[in-house]
Structures are given as structure tokens and as C-alpha cells.
Amino acid sequence: MPFPARTNTAEIELGKTLQPKFGPDGLIPCITQDVATGQVLMFAFMNAESLAHTLKTKKATYWSRSRSKLWIKGEESGNVQWVKELYTDCDQDVLLIKVEQTGSANASCHNGYKSCFYRKLADLDAAAADTSYQLNYTSEPLFDPAVVYKKK
């Protein structure tokens, strides 16, 4: 699925046609959010092929930079992300997809958590003072990755 060519700034920023701006590496950042709760589940990249596949199947599909291949979320774990809405930012160089996360664990993170963002900086003031960069867990894992992601 070829996407419309990018035109002028006014059309890109205020127009009504999706004109995604893929970077020099062919990728566009994609933030994934739970459609019901608004929780940020993960961040990944898409290329034109994975974005087209996402739109065609309604299954969140990303580009795996480490494996250099399409990555259909849930193809191994069963924790599929069904795309319900797709947004782009003002200059169309970032995507935001809102998904319904399904599967037995209802988790998006390969480490077993609902969200990939399961830790937060404990003390912003201490980090600003260069005295501590301690992270605190904000949730518990929902599945054991060693069981779900068996080596083939």
C-alpha cells in the first residue's frame, strides 16, 4: 500500500490526508496506547510495509530493528493488539495507535508486564542533583516470558 506523497507544509500539518514522514532509515516512531484506559503500552517503529499491514489487518504490526523483519504483535505470545484508532502528530512524523490488547495475559511487554513502561524514576530531585537514578516498579508481571517465548 503506497502512501500519498508528502506535499506542502499546510497540507501536511492541516490537511486531511495521511502523509506519513518516514525517516532516512525508512522508519516512523509509533506510540501504542490502550484504547480503554489510555495507558501507554509500548513504543516501537513502523516502516511503510508494517504500517500498511497494520491498516489492512487491524493487527498492530511493527518493524523489528533487531531482527530486521516485520513483527506482528502477538504472533508468538498470543497477546494481539487490535487497532481501534490511528493518529498522527502535526507534521506526521510520529504515529499513535490506540489498541485493544487481547490474549490470555493481556500484556504487551515481552518481559510479562501489561505495559513496557513498568518502572519509573523514584526521585526526580535526586536525579537532577546527580545523586540517584533509582527505578521503582509500578506493576507486577502478568506472565512468565520463559514459558511464553520458547526458543524454537
PATIDREN-167622 format. One record per residue: residue number from 1; residue in one letter; x, y, z of N, C-alpha, C, O in turn. Coordinates in steps of 0.001 Angstrom, whole numbers. Layout:
BEGIN
R, NUM, A, X, Y, Z, X, Y, Z, X, Y, Z, X, Y, Z
...
% end
This chain:
BEGIN
R, 1, M, 852, -1176, 0, 0, 0, 0, 895, 1235, 0, 1459, 1587, 1036
R, 2, P, 1027, 1881, -1121, 1819, 3114, -1134, 1023, 4245, -467, -184, 4380, -670
R, 3, F, 1713, 5030, 313, 1056, 6147, 979, 1190, 7387, 119, 2131, 7492, -669
R, 4, P, 262, 8335, 255, 333, 9560, -544, 1671, 10268, -343, 2226, 10281, 756
R, 5, A, 2164, 10844, -1403, 3420, 11608, -1322, 3194, 12812, -432, 2103, 13382, -396
R, 6, R, 4228, 13188, 277, 4138, 14386, 1105, 4106, 15595, 189, 4837, 15668, -799
R, 7, T, 3257, 16528, 531, 3059, 17694, -327, 3674, 18923, 329, 4885, 18977, 544
R, 8, N, 2849, 19897, 644, 3378, 21123, 1244, 3052, 21157, 2735, 2230, 20380, 3221
R, 9, T, 3704, 22060, 3447, 3558, 22152, 4896, 2108, 22332, 5313, 1647, 21669, 6242
R, 10, A, 1395, 23204, 4652, -5, 23449, 5024, -834, 22176, 4905, -1637, 21880, 5790
R, 11, E, -653, 21424, 3834, -1421, 20198, 3626, -993, 19117, 4633, -1831, 18379, 5153
R, 12, I, 305, 19035, 4899, 812, 18042, 5850, 296, 18356, 7255, -167, 17458, 7959
R, 13, E, 372, 19612, 7662, 37, 19984, 9031, -1453, 20217, 9268, -1933, 20013, 10383
R, 14, L, -2182, 20633, 8257, -3591, 20970, 8467, -4553, 20235, 7540, -5770, 20347, 7682
R, 15, G, -4003, 19486, 6597, -4849, 18789, 5625, -5468, 17530, 6192, -5265, 17182, 7355
R, 16, K, -6225, 16859, 5349, -6984, 15689, 5770, -6497, 14390, 5140, -7239, 13409, 5091
R, 17, T, -5251, 14376, 4656, -4702, 13172, 4036, -3500, 12688, 4825, -2602, 13465, 5149
R, 18, L, -3491, 11385, 5136, -2339, 10795, 5813, -1148, 10818, 4866, -1192, 10234, 3784
R, 19, Q, -83, 11499, 5283, 1158, 11594, 4513, 2326, 11329, 5465, 3075, 12251, 5789
R, 20, P, 2492, 10080, 5919, 3495, 9798, 6943, 4910, 10131, 6482, 5283, 9901, 5332
R, 21, K, 5681, 10677, 7412, 7079, 11007, 7121, 7959, 9930, 7745, 8183, 9912, 8955
R, 22, F, 8442, 9049, 6908, 9373, 8025, 7344, 10768, 8638, 7353, 11112, 9417, 6465
R, 23, G, 11558, 8293, 8340, 12914, 8836, 8456, 13831, 8287, 7383, 13416, 7456, 6575
R, 24, P, 15085, 8749, 7366, 16065, 8271, 6382, 16257, 6758, 6427, 16660, 6140, 5441
R, 25, D, 15957, 6163, 7608, 16065, 4711, 7756, 14777, 3999, 7338, 14678, 2776, 7433
R, 26, G, 13784, 4781, 6871, 12521, 4206, 6430, 11541, 3942, 7563, 10521, 3284, 7358
R, 27, L, 11839, 4447, 8752, 11017, 4157, 9919, 10294, 5393, 10439, 10728, 6526, 10232
R, 28, I, 9181, 5142, 11119, 8417, 6188, 11788, 8123, 5688, 13202, 7711, 4541, 13370
R, 29, P, 8327, 6533, 14228, 8029, 6119, 15598, 6528, 5914, 15794, 5708, 6624, 15211
R, 30, C, 6187, 4930, 16624, 4787, 4628, 16902, 4597, 4377, 18403, 5206, 3479, 18984
R, 31, I, 3748, 5186, 19000, 3370, 5019, 20398, 2082, 4197, 20407, 1165, 4463, 19630
R, 32, T, 2017, 3200, 21284, 840, 2351, 21369, 190, 2532, 22733, 846, 2443, 23771
R, 33, Q, -1107, 2788, 22706, -1852, 3137, 23902, -3088, 2255, 24014, -3694, 1912, 22998
R, 34, D, -3473, 1879, 25238, -4693, 1113, 25470, -5893, 2012, 25187, -6008, 3087, 25775
R, 35, V, -6780, 1592, 24304, -7919, 2422, 23894, -8886, 2673, 25046, -9526, 3724, 25091
R, 36, A, -9005, 1731, 25974, -9968, 1874, 27065, -9432, 2713, 28224, -10163, 3511, 28811
R, 37, T, -8149, 2527, 28550, -7607, 3179, 29747, -6704, 4372, 29446, -6489, 5222, 30310
R, 38, G, -6180, 4437, 28232, -5230, 5492, 27894, -3808, 5169, 28313, -2903, 5961, 28048
R, 39, Q, -3576, 4023, 28965, -2230, 3648, 29395, -1327, 3458, 28180, -1710, 2811, 27205
R, 40, V, -129, 4026, 28248, 847, 3792, 27194, 1378, 2379, 27372, 1911, 2033, 28427
R, 41, L, 1228, 1567, 26331, 1644, 167, 26403, 3067, -41, 25920, 3826, -813, 26505
R, 42, M, 3423, 655, 24846, 4749, 435, 24284, 5095, 1504, 23263, 4262, 2328, 22887
R, 43, F, 6332, 1469, 22829, 6844, 2321, 21773, 7619, 1416, 20833, 8390, 565, 21276
R, 44, A, 7417, 1599, 19539, 8142, 806, 18545, 8219, 1618, 17257, 7759, 2759, 17204
R, 45, F, 8791, 1036, 16244, 8881, 1688, 14944, 8066, 919, 13924, 7862, -289, 14043
R, 46, M, 7608, 1639, 12927, 6953, 1036, 11769, 7693, 1501, 10526, 8284, 2581, 10507
R, 47, N, 7652, 679, 9495, 8060, 1120, 8169, 6797, 1126, 7309, 5715, 828, 7814
R, 48, A, 6908, 1453, 6050, 5723, 1541, 5202, 5005, 194, 5121, 3775, 143, 5121
R, 49, E, 5768, -888, 5053, 5160, -2216, 4948, 4395, -2578, 6218, 3280, -3095, 6139
R, 50, S, 4978, -2314, 7385, 4292, -2668, 8632, 3078, -1774, 8868, 2063, -2236, 9389
R, 51, L, 3171, -505, 8491, 2007, 376, 8610, 886, -86, 7685, -279, -117, 8084
R, 52, A, 1231, -441, 6468, 224, -942, 5528, -414, -2228, 6052, -1628, -2404, 5954
R, 53, H, 405, -3128, 6609, -107, -4380, 7153, -1027, -4112, 8342, -2059, -4766, 8495
R, 54, T, -652, -3155, 9175, -1479, -2760, 10315, -2843, -2280, 9846, -3873, -2684, 10386
R, 55, L, -2845, -1421, 8841, -4108, -879, 8342, -4968, -1954, 7679, -6192, -1942, 7805
R, 56, K, -4328, -2874, 6979, -5066, -3921, 6272, -5672, -4945, 7226, -6816, -5362, 7046
R, 57, T, -4905, -5353, 8246, -5342, -6441, 9133, -5948, -5950, 10446, -6620, -6709, 11144
R, 58, K, -5712, -4691, 10779, -6114, -4096, 12068, -5332, -4701, 13229, -5666, -4448, 14386
R, 59, K, -4296, -5497, 12946, -3394, -6018, 13977, -2141, -5155, 13985, -1526, -4936, 12941
R, 60, A, -1762, -4665, 15164, -558, -3840, 15259, 642, -4632, 14755, 949, -5719, 15245
R, 61, T, 1300, -4060, 13773, 2463, -4687, 13151, 3574, -3653, 13118, 3376, -2528, 12659
R, 62, Y, 4722, -4034, 13598, 5850, -3114, 13722, 7017, -3628, 12882, 6956, -4713, 12303
R, 63, W, 8075, -2828, 12831, 9317, -3253, 12206, 10302, -3530, 13325, 10626, -2634, 14105
R, 64, S, 10776, -4750, 13412, 11769, -5111, 14409, 13151, -4728, 13896, 13659, -5319, 12944
R, 65, R, 13743, -3741, 14534, 15085, -3314, 14119, 16123, -4369, 14452, 17080, -4551, 13699
R, 66, S, 15953, -5071, 15574, 16943, -6076, 15972, 16903, -7314, 15084, 17930, -7958, 14866
R, 67, R, 15716, -7651, 14571, 15577, -8838, 13726, 15463, -8502, 12245, 15496, -9393, 11396
R, 68, S, 15330, -7217, 11940, 15176, -6749, 10551, 14037, -7472, 9828, 14206, -7999, 8729
R, 69, K, 12872, -7477, 10480, 11701, -8107, 9856, 10426, -7557, 10476, 10450, -6927, 11533
R, 70, L, 9299, -7811, 9786, 8009, -7423, 10335, 7762, -8177, 11632, 8177, -9325, 11794
R, 71, W, 7080, -7509, 12548, 6787, -8078, 13852, 5313, -7833, 14129, 4914, -6726, 14491
R, 72, I, 4513, -8871, 13957, 3082, -8774, 14234, 2911, -9036, 15722, 3168, -10141, 16199
R, 73, K, 2481, -8020, 16448, 2373, -8138, 17903, 1431, -9282, 18251, 285, -9319, 17803
R, 74, G, 1927, -10206, 19051, 1128, -11340, 19494, 1298, -12595, 18670, 709, -13625, 18997
R, 75, E, 2097, -12541, 17592, 2231, -13725, 16734, 2834, -14906, 17489, 2559, -16058, 17154
R, 76, E, 3643, -14637, 18494, 4224, -15722, 19277, 3539, -15862, 20634, 3279, -16976, 21089
R, 77, S, 3247, -14735, 21279, 2687, -14757, 22639, 1176, -14935, 22673, 625, -15386, 23677
R, 78, G, 502, -14583, 21579, -955, -14610, 21566, -1580, -13332, 22104, -2803, -13190, 22105
R, 79, N, -751, -12405, 22559, -1232, -11126, 23091, -1307, -10104, 21957, -423, -9263, 21797
R, 80, V, -2381, -10197, 21179, -2562, -9395, 19967, -3064, -7999, 20325, -3847, -7824, 21259
R, 81, Q, -2603, -7019, 19571, -3090, -5648, 19709, -3981, -5342, 18511, -3501, -5234, 17382
R, 82, W, -5284, -5202, 18762, -6246, -4873, 17709, -6362, -3357, 17621, -6755, -2704, 18588
R, 83, V, -6027, -2807, 16481, -6020, -1354, 16303, -7442, -832, 16179, -8225, -1286, 15345
R, 84, K, -7748, 131, 17030, -9066, 752, 17045, -9022, 2180, 16502, -10002, 2655, 15928
R, 85, E, -7898, 2860, 16680, -7742, 4233, 16197, -6283, 4470, 15843, -5386, 3892, 16457
R, 86, L, -6049, 5320, 14853, -4693, 5709, 14477, -4649, 7226, 14356, -5476, 7839, 13680
R, 87, Y, -3671, 7812, 15021, -3465, 9258, 14992, -2073, 9542, 14441, -1188, 8688, 14481
R, 88, T, -1896, 10740, 13933, -563, 11217, 13576, -393, 12591, 14201, -1374, 13287, 14462
R, 89, D, 852, 12980, 14440, 1090, 14291, 15026, 1034, 15367, 13947, 773, 15076, 12780
R, 90, C, 1281, 16607, 14345, 1075, 17753, 13457, 1888, 17694, 12165, 1391, 18094, 11113
R, 91, D, 3116, 17209, 12222, 3896, 17139, 10981, 4014, 15711, 10441, 4822, 15429, 9557
R, 92, Q, 3207, 14842, 10984, 3052, 13465, 10502, 4350, 12651, 10511, 4598, 11838, 9621
R, 93, D, 5176, 12893, 11549, 6389, 12087, 11658, 6379, 11182, 12896, 7398, 10585, 13243
R, 94, V, 5227, 11085, 13554, 5015, 10165, 14669, 3589, 9639, 14573, 2664, 10373, 14223
R, 95, L, 3425, 8354, 14889, 2091, 7761, 14918, 1715, 7401, 16357, 2575, 7095, 17183
R, 96, L, 434, 7445, 16628, -124, 6987, 17894, -1257, 6041, 17528, -2211, 6424, 16850
R, 97, I, -1138, 4788, 17990, -2244, 3869, 17750, -2870, 3511, 19089, -2181, 3300, 20087
R, 98, K, -4191, 3448, 19080, -4931, 3024, 20254, -5446, 1630, 19956, -6088, 1387, 18934
R, 99, V, -5151, 723, 20868, -5421, -686, 20623, -6237, -1306, 21737, -6290, -808, 22861
R, 100, E, -6870, -2411, 21380, -7454, -3306, 22374, -6463, -4451, 22501, -6259, -5216, 21558
R, 101, Q, -5856, -4562, 23658, -4869, -5607, 23921, -5619, -6874, 24313, -6371, -6865, 25288
R, 102, T, -5426, -7962, 23571, -6107, -9212, 23871, -5098, -10320, 24102, -3900, -10136, 23884
R, 103, G, -5574, -11444, 24534, -4720, -12596, 24801, -4874, -13039, 26230, -5442, -12322, 27053
R, 104, S, -4373, -14216, 26530, -4569, -14770, 27869, -3937, -13907, 28951, -4492, -13795, 30044
R, 105, A, -2803, -13301, 28679, -2140, -12470, 29680, -2533, -11000, 29547, -2330, -10216, 30474
R, 106, N, -3094, -10626, 28398, -3478, -9240, 28156, -2311, -8301, 28441, -2473, -7274, 29099
R, 107, A, -1143, -8664, 27941, 73, -7905, 28200, 765, -7552, 26891, 655, -8276, 25902
R, 108, S, 1472, -6443, 26896, 2171, -6031, 25684, 3679, -6201, 25782, 4355, -6266, 24756
R, 109, C, 4215, -6274, 26982, 5671, -6299, 27147, 6224, -7720, 27099, 5645, -8641, 27675
R, 110, H, 7341, -7886, 26412, 7974, -9208, 26314, 8547, -9674, 27653, 8947, -10831, 27783
R, 111, N, 8590, -8787, 28646, 9035, -9170, 29987, 7856, -9573, 30877, 8037, -9826, 32068
R, 112, G, 6650, -9632, 30301, 5499, -10135, 31020, 4579, -9089, 31624, 3602, -9439, 32286
R, 113, Y, 4869, -7826, 31412, 4073, -6756, 32005, 2995, -6267, 31042, 3113, -6416, 29826
R, 114, K, 1940, -5678, 31613, 867, -5085, 30800, 1446, -4036, 29847, 1118, -4010, 28661
R, 115, S, 2299, -3186, 30379, 2928, -2107, 29615, 4437, -2278, 29651, 4983, -2812, 30617
R, 116, C, 5101, -1833, 28617, 6567, -1825, 28616, 7114, -778, 29587, 8293, -804, 29939
R, 117, F, 6257, 131, 30010, 6655, 1189, 30939, 6227, 794, 32351, 5263, 1332, 32895
R, 118, Y, 6963, -160, 32936, 6614, -707, 34245, 7539, -233, 35365, 7443, -708, 36497
R, 119, R, 8432, 701, 35048, 9310, 1284, 36059, 9301, 2795, 35916, 9127, 3328, 34820
R, 120, K, 9491, 3478, 37040, 9589, 4931, 36983, 10747, 5382, 37848, 11149, 4695, 38786
R, 121, L, 11273, 6542, 37520, 12350, 7127, 38299, 11803, 7459, 39683, 10788, 8144, 39806
R, 122, A, 12473, 6977, 40715, 11978, 7115, 42083, 11982, 8557, 42572, 11060, 8977, 43272
R, 123, D, 13000, 9311, 42212, 13145, 10656, 42771, 13723, 11598, 41720, 14918, 11555, 41428
R, 124, L, 12882, 12438, 41163, 13332, 13393, 40138, 14354, 14375, 40689, 15299, 14736, 39989
R, 125, D, 14180, 14812, 41930, 15120, 15777, 42527, 16501, 15149, 42717, 17519, 15796, 42470
R, 126, A, 16534, 13900, 43152, 17810, 13210, 43336, 18513, 13020, 41989, 19734, 13145, 41895
R, 127, A, 17738, 12720, 40962, 18332, 12576, 39622, 18864, 13923, 39132, 19936, 13986, 38530
R, 128, A, 18119, 14995, 39389, 18567, 16331, 38990, 19861, 16714, 39702, 20705, 17415, 39144
R, 129, A, 20007, 16243, 40946, 21215, 16531, 41728, 22330, 15523, 41446, 23406, 15601, 42039
R, 130, D, 22073, 14588, 40549, 23063, 13577, 40186, 23412, 12640, 41341, 24525, 12119, 41407
R, 131, T, 22456, 12426, 42255, 22748, 11580, 43413, 22093, 10202, 43352, 22550, 9277, 44023
R, 132, S, 21027, 10050, 42555, 20380, 8741, 42461, 19557, 8643, 41184, 18876, 9582, 40773
R, 133, Y, 19651, 7474, 40581, 18853, 7172, 39391, 18051, 5896, 39631, 17835, 5101, 38717
R, 134, Q, 17617, 5718, 40872, 16867, 4541, 41294, 15533, 4447, 40555, 14808, 5434, 40427
R, 135, L, 15226, 3249, 40076, 13931, 2977, 39450, 13071, 2154, 40393, 13571, 1273, 41093
R, 136, N, 11779, 2444, 40409, 10813, 1658, 41171, 9856, 970, 40196, 9463, 1547, 39182
R, 137, Y, 9490, -267, 40520, 8491, -989, 39725, 7118, -402, 40026, 6811, -56, 41166
R, 138, T, 6302, -298, 38985, 4959, 252, 39155, 3879, -814, 38985, 2699, -537, 39195
R, 139, S, 4275, -2032, 38607, 3307, -3111, 38430, 4006, -4458, 38554, 5229, -4536, 38670
R, 140, E, 3210, -5504, 38528, 3714, -6875, 38602, 3596, -7526, 37224, 2703, -7173, 36454
R, 141, P, 4482, -8469, 36901, 4348, -9173, 35616, 3077, -10021, 35577, 2623, -10535, 36599
R, 142, L, 2517, -10154, 34375, 1288, -10931, 34174, 1561, -12329, 33635, 695, -13201, 33697
R, 143, F, 2775, -12546, 33102, 3138, -13878, 32622, 4641, -14061, 32722, 5397, -13104, 32885
R, 144, D, 5049, -15312, 32620, 6468, -15672, 32665, 6988, -15754, 31222, 6592, -16646, 30471
R, 145, P, 7863, -14837, 30841, 8373, -14856, 29465, 9057, -16170, 29077, 9010, -16559, 27909
R, 146, A, 9679, -16848, 30011, 10348, -18108, 29690, 9358, -19181, 29243, 9719, -20082, 28486
R, 147, V, 8131, -19089, 29701, 7097, -20049, 29315, 6472, -19643, 27971, 6227, -20491, 27113
R, 148, V, 6221, -18353, 27802, 5537, -17858, 26612, 6437, -17844, 25383, 6010, -18226, 24294
R, 149, Y, 7665, -17412, 25553, 8586, -17284, 24415, 9594, -18426, 24433, 10741, -18260, 24849
R, 150, K, 9147, -19569, 23980, 10011, -20746, 23942, 10934, -20631, 22740, 10510, -20235, 21655
R, 151, K, 12187, -20978, 22940, 13153, -20978, 21832, 12791, -22083, 20870, 12488, -23204, 21278
R, 152, K, 12825, -21758, 19566, 12451, -22743, 18550, 13656, -23494, 18076, 13540, -24369, 17218
% end
